[in-house]
Amino acid sequence: MSEHELSRTQRLFTRLVDAPTAAAMEAHSRAWLVRCLNCSHARSIWELGGIRYKAAGNALTRMNCPSCGKTGAHRLEKAESFPTNNVPAGSLWRAIILVTFVTMLVLAAIVLSILWAVGVL
């Protein structure tokens, strides 16, 4: 993914938070790697279009590897160059709460319109 081409998730969250938090989110996401367990090829979460910020643990996920071509387990791990600066996550929490609230409103509108369409309301 090029510098100017962000995924929808990246665009949404980097617009909802302040500039220092957005920069920290990008730095953390670039330092989290997805490593293929077959060939050890690694890519950053940011390059894949994702965000991993203030996270912990080494989860496993199943995906296709562009290097060996196999679909299999990939481990999420921190790179050796992981940033150690600590940026407050206040604006990130506000963004998560806002997205959750908007999602709940949209779902409520969908349920109400379905109930109205079938004559329950």
C-alpha positions in Angstrom: 0.0 0.0 0.0 1.5 3.3 -1.0 1.9 6.3 1.3 -1.1 8.1 -0.1 -3.4 5.1 -0.4 -5.0 4.3 2.9 -7.7 1.7 3.6 -11.1 2.7 4.7 -10.3 1.8 8.3 -7.1 3.8 8.3 -8.8 6.8 6.7 -11.7 6.7 9.2 -9.6 6.4 12.4 -6.8 8.8 11.3 -9.5 11.4 10.6 -11.2 10.9 13.9 -8.2 11.4 16.1 -5.7 14.2 16.5 -2.5 14.4 14.5 -0.1 13.0 17.2 -2.4 10.1 17.9 -2.8 9.4 14.2 1.0 9.4 13.8 1.4 7.1 16.7 -1.2 4.7 15.3 0.6 4.6 12.0 4.0 4.0 13.7 2.7 1.2 15.9 0.8 -0.4 13.0 4.0 -0.3 10.9 5.9 -2.0 13.7 3.4 -4.8 14.1 4.3 -7.6 11.6 2.3 -10.4 10.2 4.9 -13.3 9.7 4.1 -16.4 7.6 4.9 -19.5 9.6 5.8 -21.4 6.3 8.4 -19.1 4.8 8.9 -16.3 7.5 7.9 -13.6 5.1 6.8 -10.5 7.1 4.6 -7.6 6.3 3.4 -4.7 8.5 -0.2 -4.4 9.6 -0.2 -0.9 8.1 0.8 -2.2 4.7 -2.1 -4.7 4.8 -4.5 -1.8 5.5 -5.0 -2.4 9.2 -4.4 -0.7 12.4 -2.9 -2.2 15.6 -2.4 0.4 18.3 -1.9 -0.1 22.0 -2.2 -3.8 21.5 -0.5 -6.7 23.2 0.0 -10.4 22.5 1.1 -12.5 19.5 -2.1 -13.7 17.8 -2.3 -16.2 15.0 -4.4 -15.5 11.9 -5.0 -17.4 8.7 -4.2 -15.7 5.5 -2.5 -16.0 2.1 1.2 -15.4 1.8 2.4 -13.4 -1.3 5.9 -14.9 -1.0 5.2 -18.6 -0.8 1.7 -18.6 -2.1 0.3 -20.8 0.6 -2.7 -20.1 2.8 -1.8 -20.8 6.4 -1.1 -19.5 9.8 0.6 -16.1 10.3 1.8 -14.8 13.6 1.3 -11.1 14.6 4.4 -9.9 16.4 6.2 -6.7 17.3 9.2 -5.7 15.2 12.5 -5.1 16.8 12.1 -1.4 16.0 8.9 -1.0 17.9 8.3 2.6 19.0 8.5 3.2 22.7 7.0 6.7 22.9 3.8 6.9 24.8 1.0 9.0 23.2 -2.2 9.5 25.2 -5.1 7.5 23.8 -7.8 9.9 24.8 -8.8 10.9 21.2 -8.7 7.2 20.1 -11.2 6.3 22.8 -13.5 9.2 21.6 -13.2 7.9 18.0 -14.1 4.3 19.0 -17.1 5.5 21.1 -18.2 7.7 18.2 -18.0 4.9 15.6 -19.8 2.5 18.0 -22.6 5.0 18.6 -23.1 5.7 14.9 -23.1 1.9 14.2 -25.7 1.3 16.9 -27.9 4.1 15.4 -27.7 2.7 11.9 -28.6 -0.8 13.2 -31.5 0.6 15.2 -32.8 2.4 12.0 -32.5 -0.8 10.0 -34.4 -2.9 12.6 -37.1 -0.2 12.9 -37.5 0.0 9.2 -37.8 -3.8 8.9 -40.4 -3.9 11.7 -42.3 -1.1 10.1 -42.2 -2.9 6.7 -43.6 -6.1 8.1 -46.3 -4.3 9.9 -45.2 -4.8 13.5 -45.0 -1.1 14.1 
